Amino acid sequence: MAQDELRRAIQLMQDGKAEEAAGMLRRLVEAPALDAKGRAAAYVWLAEASEDRDYKRRCLERALAWEPDNLQIRQGLNQLRAAPAQPEHLPLMRSRTEKPIKLEQTPPVVGLDGGRNGLASGVFISRDGLLATTSYAVGSAEEMTVRLDSEREFAGRVASRYPPFDLAFVATDLELARKPTIAPPAMIAEDAAFVALGYGGASLRGLLVPGGGGTAGHCLGTNILPAQMPDAGGNPLIDERRQLLGILTRNIGAAGHACALKMSHVLALAEQYQRDRQLMPGAGYCRACGGLARALIFGGGTCETCGARLTAGETPDGQSEELTRLYGEHAGPPCRHCGARVGQYGGRCLRCGYALGHKGAG
């Protein structure tokens, strides 16, 4: 009886009825008829029903107490403890001049066009229309075309890239009625079956395997070969319960198979991006390294991380104290073009972008 109720609660969660499911789960964790494994599962799903990080942590700690040998629960708890704290009451950043376009149904996969490596797939990861795809697909593009189907396409803005993970975020003017159902990290088994969805109807069936690659445990190993991928990547991995496990990337793991970036890590990076946008509202996207360039806040024309020229910036006539601190001025010889002692990257001045020691060189 209790096991049947647990299955109904999980189904409610998967259907997006988190509040109703949470009420059932709170009763179930106290139910004497539920065995230790079922009670641990109830606590895991109760953690998923809340946005409160501390509450999630407490739920996973109780789940682990009931099933101490469950490595998936332990891993999920460790990831939650390691994630940076999120500021309270953090509003979502938008640069919209019009009302967002509301979507009543969330497509399981979308197409992304406009990058250097052809058509890619992507998946919505938040209700404010943020998409996840691969850095490989985006390249140095700043805008992408988002295709929901053959009749609906929208403009997308590349928000941030993380090349080591082969991940990119694309912002849209879309608002979702509900976000996709994410599989709890503690419930993902190494041998789980999945379907990798590609835009246009392509799909690949596969299995999760050990050997996800050397990205600090952020990847899932698959038995998919890169040559089998239907496009430039970003394909959402869906399990048998229609839950999102991660996205397929061009990173290579054991035996040359493609790795999938765990959705838990994708969401952690998305939260960090939202915090950075809130704390640095004047920063701009650097298409060279994929990060947010704070130099734009102070009128700088080059990225303080990689030294690339920023398309939205201008090189001011005078070096401000803010830019000096940002670029990390040192006691080296001044740039012959602008006179700044701000350091260099790749032989170019971080202040003006010109080759060091060659005035007028581009």
Summary of the structure (lengths in Angstrom):
residues: 362
radius of gyration: 22.9
end to end distance: 73.9
largest distance: 79.8
contacts: 1207
relative contact order: 0.09
helix: 30%
strand: 23%
